[in-house]
Amino acid sequence: MGSYSISDNDKFFTAKTEDAFNFTEIKNITKFTSFLDGHQQEICKIVAGNHNSVKYFFDGGYENAERKILCVMADYDSRETVDMPIKAVTFTYRNQDTITHRDVLGALMGLGIKRECIGDILVSAGQSVVFALNTAAELICSNIVKIGRIGVKTEFGCGDLLRFEQKFTDINGTVSSMRLDSVLSLLIKVGREKAVQLIRSNLVMVNHMECCEKSRSVEAGDIISVRGFGKFKVSAIGDRTKKDRIHIECKKFL
């Protein structure tokens, strides 16, 4: 697992999550949160460890969502029967018009919608999709006809999500070990000393949790974020070389 630090700012959220699990445990009623970022989802998993008898899952409205809702399930529910309170809204506009993630978020905030009511926002040429809680989605569909100065057609649904597929650049190489400081050196092309400095400065997150242990073991599938350098995924760990170094395959999120 490695060593993680949880800030004082997370204590309130942790207590709320405990309340959600306790509510379902006592009342046997399915409970939903608002949209959570990756860090909050990891905290939920830690809390869930104290409630082994309670089933739960995360859903963001589509397969590769980053922001997701936690569903804590009653005994009689299953993932297939739960009606998640998420709707997708699509904005369509001319291909030559440019709309950014920030533009869409600004338009939603302009309606008085809180950030936790909004999931992922996907943007491409001529079309953007936002995933939102049901009540927020209704408000969006009824009120948004422009994003910035650009007129948009607004409708429920998300169409073909393949057009919004996440893009990566490959980073492959060898490391002396799977320690965090060693892997970090390869990912951001700095020396081990600089990598350790970044870790000790609380600028590195592993799987959305702040990690301050330089010797933390990195595994395939881990997500590593470095403030000022970007976000990376360790895709695969290969064989050792004749010089006893380890081949690894990684991706940088674009």
C-alpha positions in Angstrom: 0.0 0.0 0.0 2.7 2.5 0.8 2.6 5.5 3.0 0.0 8.3 2.4 -0.7 11.5 4.2 -4.3 12.7 4.6 -4.6 16.4 5.3 -6.8 18.1 7.9 -9.0 19.3 5.1 -10.0 15.7 4.4 -11.4 15.0 7.9 -14.8 16.6 7.2 -15.2 14.6 4.0 -14.1 11.4 5.8 -16.8 12.0 8.4 -19.4 12.6 5.8 -18.4 9.3 4.0 -18.6 7.4 7.3 -22.1 8.9 7.8 -23.2 7.5 4.3 -22.0 4.0 5.1 -23.5 4.1 8.6 -26.8 5.3 7.2 -27.0 2.4 4.7 -25.8 -0.1 7.3 -28.5 0.9 9.8 -31.4 1.9 7.5 -30.7 -0.6 4.6 -31.4 2.2 2.1 -29.1 2.9 -0.9 -27.2 6.2 -0.5 -25.5 8.4 -3.2 -22.9 11.1 -2.8 -22.3 14.0 -5.2 -19.5 13.8 -7.8 -16.1 13.0 -6.3 -12.6 13.6 -7.6 -10.0 10.8 -7.6 -8.6 11.8 -4.2 -12.0 11.7 -2.6 -12.7 8.3 -4.1 -9.6 6.9 -2.5 -10.7 8.2 0.9 -14.1 6.5 0.3 -12.2 3.2 -0.3 -10.4 3.6 3.0 -13.7 4.3 4.8 -15.3 1.3 3.1 -12.7 -0.9 4.7 -14.4 -0.3 8.0 -17.8 -1.5 6.6 -17.0 -4.9 5.0 -20.7 -5.9 5.1 -21.8 -3.0 2.9 -21.6 -3.1 -0.9 -20.5 0.0 -2.8 -19.3 1.1 -6.2 -18.4 4.3 -8.2 -20.0 5.5 -11.4 -19.4 8.6 -13.4 -21.9 8.0 -16.2 -19.5 6.3 -18.7 -16.7 3.7 -18.6 -13.6 5.9 -18.2 -15.0 8.7 -16.0 -12.6 10.4 -13.6 -15.2 12.2 -11.5 -17.6 9.7 -10.0 -20.5 9.3 -7.6 -20.2 6.8 -4.7 -23.2 4.5 -4.4 -23.5 2.7 -1.1 -26.0 -0.1 -1.7 -28.8 -1.6 0.4 -28.9 -5.4 0.6 -31.7 -5.7 -1.9 -29.9 -3.6 -4.6 -27.2 -4.5 -7.1 -25.1 -2.5 -9.6 -27.5 -3.6 -12.3 -30.7 -2.5 -10.5 -29.5 0.8 -9.1 -30.8 3.9 -10.9 -27.8 6.3 -10.8 -28.8 10.0 -10.5 -26.6 11.0 -13.5 -27.6 12.5 -16.9 -25.4 13.5 -19.8 -26.0 16.7 -21.6 -24.5 17.4 -25.1 -23.7 20.8 -26.5 -23.4 21.0 -30.3 -21.8 23.9 -32.2 -19.9 24.7 -35.3 -16.6 22.9 -35.8 -14.8 26.1 -36.4 -15.9 27.5 -33.0 -13.6 26.9 -30.1 -15.0 25.9 -26.7 -12.7 24.9 -23.8 -13.3 22.9 -20.6 -13.1 26.1 -18.7 -15.7 27.8 -20.9 -18.2 25.0 -20.2 -17.5 24.9 -16.5 -17.9 28.7 -16.4 -21.3 28.5 -18.1 -22.4 25.9 -15.6 -21.2 27.9 -12.6 -23.0 30.9 -14.1 -26.2 29.0 -13.5 -25.4 28.7 -9.8 -24.6 25.0 -10.1 -22.0 23.7 -7.6 -18.9 21.9 -8.8 -19.9 18.7 -6.9 -23.0 18.5 -9.0 -20.9 18.2 -12.2 -18.9 15.1 -13.3 -16.6 15.0 -16.3 -16.7 17.6 -19.0 -15.5 16.3 -22.4 -14.6 18.7 -25.2 -14.0 18.2 -28.9 -14.4 20.0 -32.2 -18.1 20.8 -32.6 -19.4 19.1 -29.5 -19.0 18.9 -25.7 -20.6 16.6 -23.2 -21.1 17.2 -19.5 -22.2 14.6 -16.9 -24.3 16.0 -14.1 -26.7 15.1 -11.3 -30.2 14.8 -12.6 -31.4 18.1 -11.2 -28.4 20.0 -12.5 -28.8 18.3 -15.9 -32.4 19.5 -16.1 -31.3 23.1 -15.3 -28.5 23.0 -17.9 -30.8 21.7 -20.7 -33.4 24.3 -19.9 -31.2 27.3 -19.7 -27.9 27.1 -21.7 -28.2 28.4 -25.3 -24.7 30.0 -25.3 -21.3 29.1 -23.9 -19.4 32.3 -23.9 -20.4 34.1 -27.1 -20.9 30.8 -29.0 -24.5 29.6 -29.6 -25.0 25.9 -28.8 -27.7 23.3 -29.3 -28.3 21.6 -25.9 -29.9 18.1 -25.5 -29.8 15.1 -23.3 -27.5 12.2 -24.2 -23.8 11.8 -24.9 -23.7 10.3 -28.4 -20.4 8.7 -29.5 -17.9 9.0 -26.7 -15.0 7.7 -28.8 -14.4 11.2 -30.2 -13.4 12.3 -26.6 -11.0 9.5 -26.0 -8.1 10.4 -23.7 -4.8 11.0 -25.5 -1.4 9.9 -24.1 2.3 10.1 -25.0 4.4 7.0 -24.3 7.4 7.0 -21.9 9.3 3.8 -21.9 12.7 3.1 -20.2 14.5 1.3 -17.5 14.7 2.0 -13.7 17.0 0.6 -11.0 14.0 -0.4 -8.9 10.3 0.2 -8.6 10.7 2.7 -5.8 8.8 5.9 -6.3 11.8 8.1 -6.5 13.4 5.9 -9.2 10.2 5.8 -11.3 9.6 9.5 -10.9 13.1 10.2 -12.2 12.2 8.5 -15.5 8.8 10.0 -15.8 9.8 13.6 -15.5 13.4 13.3 -16.6 15.1 14.6 -13.4 17.8 13.2 -11.2 17.0 11.0 -8.1 17.8 13.9 -5.8 15.3 16.2 -7.5 12.7 13.5 -7.4 13.2 13.0 -3.7 12.9 16.7 -3.2 9.5 16.8 -5.0 8.2 13.9 -2.9 9.3 15.5 0.4 7.7 18.8 -0.7 4.3 17.1 -0.9 4.1 17.6 -4.6 3.6 14.0 -5.6 0.4 11.9 -5.5 0.1 8.2 -6.1 -3.4 7.0 -7.1 -4.8 10.4 -6.1 -3.3 10.3 -2.6 -0.4 12.5 -1.5 2.6 10.3 -1.0 5.7 11.4 1.0 7.6 8.1 1.1 10.3 8.0 -1.5 10.7 4.2 -1.2 7.0 3.5 -1.8 6.8 0.6 -4.2 5.1 1.5 -7.6 3.0 -1.1 -9.3 1.5 -1.5 -12.8 -1.7 0.5 -13.1 -0.6 3.2 -10.6 -1.4 6.8 -11.4 1.3 9.3 -10.5 0.7 13.0 -10.5 3.4 15.6 -10.0 2.5 19.2 -9.5 4.0 21.2 -12.4 4.9 18.1 -14.5 1.6 16.4 -15.2 -0.1 13.0 -14.7 1.3 9.6 -15.6 0.2 6.0 -15.6 2.5 3.0 -15.2 1.2 0.7 -17.9 3.4 -2.4 -17.5 6.4 -3.7 -15.7 8.7 -5.8 -17.8 11.7 -8.0 -17.4 15.1 -7.1 -16.0 18.0 -6.3 -18.3 21.4 -7.9 -18.1 22.5 -5.0 -16.0 19.6 -5.8 -13.5 17.5 -2.8 -14.4 13.7 -3.1 -14.9 11.9 -2.3 -18.1 8.7 -0.2 -17.6 6.1 1.2 -19.9 4.3 4.4 -18.9 1.9 6.9 -20.4 1.7 10.7 -19.9 -1.9 12.1 -20.0 -2.2 14.9 -22.5 
